[in-house]
């Protein structure tokens, strides 16, 4: 028989749940309102970690990430600061943006867009109507 979910209430109002029922193995931390904050699920493919937090900080001498795909979806922006920054790829690098600026200061103001252009008639062409 599989044991049911065990739960422990913490002084902060959060709860820690251990789920080993029906073939599942997971540890979950929930906020006082029941929202998921942390879940570690042990799957046949390996552990799956889900985290919902106000801020995530990692302090380590080295951080290495090895994965098939690495995706960042940042609504307000991405900032990288380093003594040296290298990018190596086996394929193309794509930089798409309204303006791509290199070697500019942090407080640099983007240049004004160029004025609209008016096509000029070709020499010997009849005037446009």
N, C-alpha and C positions, 0 to 999 in steps of 0.2 A: 504494500500500500504506500502511495506517495504522500509525504507529509504536506499539510496545507501551508499556506502563506503565513509566515511568522512576522509580526510587526512590533516595533519598539518605538514608543513616543519619546522624543528628546526634549530637554528643557526649553529649547528655542521654539517648540511647537512643530518642528519638522518630525518626520517619521522615517524609520529605516525598515524596509521590508525585505525579507528573504523568501524567494519563491522557488520551490522545488517540486511543484505540482505538475502532473500530466506531462512529464518529459521536459519541463522548463527548468532552467537554472539561472536565476537572476537576483541581483541585489539592487534595490531602488531606494533613493532618497527623495522624499516629497516635501514640499514647502508646507507651512501651516495651513494654507488654503487648498492643499491637495495637488498643486501643480508639480509636474515632474521637474526635478533639479538635476538628478544624476541617476543613470541606469547602466549597470554592467550586466550584459546578458551573455552567458556562456553558451556558444553555439558549436555545432560540429566543425564549422569552418574556423573557429577561434572566437575570442571575446569581441563583443560589439559594445562600444562605449557611447552613450548619449549624454550630452551635458547641456543644460540651459542655465545660463548665469548672466549676471549684470556685467561681469568682466572676467576674462581668463588671462592669467599671468603665468608665464613659464620662466623660471630663473635657473639656468644651467650653464655649465661651461660649454657644452655642445648640445645641439638639438639636431637630430637627423630624422627625416621623414622619407620613407620609401613606400611608394604606392603606384598603382596603375594610373590613376587620375587624381589631380589635386585641384580643387575648385574653391575659389574664394568669392563670395558674393557680399560685398561691402556697400551698404547704401550710402554712406557719407564719404568714403574714400579709402585709399590704401597708402600707407607711408612706410618706406623702408629706409633705415639709416644704418650705414655700415662704413667701416674704413675702406673696404673695397667690395664691389658688387660685380659678380661675374654671372653670365648667363651662357649656357652651352646647350645646344639642341641639335638633334640629328636632322631636323627638318627646318621649316621656315619660322621666323619670328614675325608676328603681326602686331603692329602698334596702330590702333585706330582711335582717332579723337578729333575734335574740332580743331585743336592745335596741338602739335607734338613739339615740345620745347626741350632742348638739350643745353646743358651748361648755363643755366640761368639761376638767379638767386631765388631763395624761397619766397620772398615778398614781391617778385617780379609781376607786373601787371600784364595780362595777355594783350597782344597788340590789337588795335581796332581792326575790324574787318575792312577789306578794301572796298572802295566805292563800286557800285554796280557799273558794269561796262555796257556801252551801247555799240552794237556792231556797226562798223563803217561800211559804206557801199564799196564794192570793188570798182576799180577804174574801168570805165567802159560799160558798166552795168546800168540798165535803166533804173531810174529812181523808184524806190519802194512806194507803193500806194497806201 
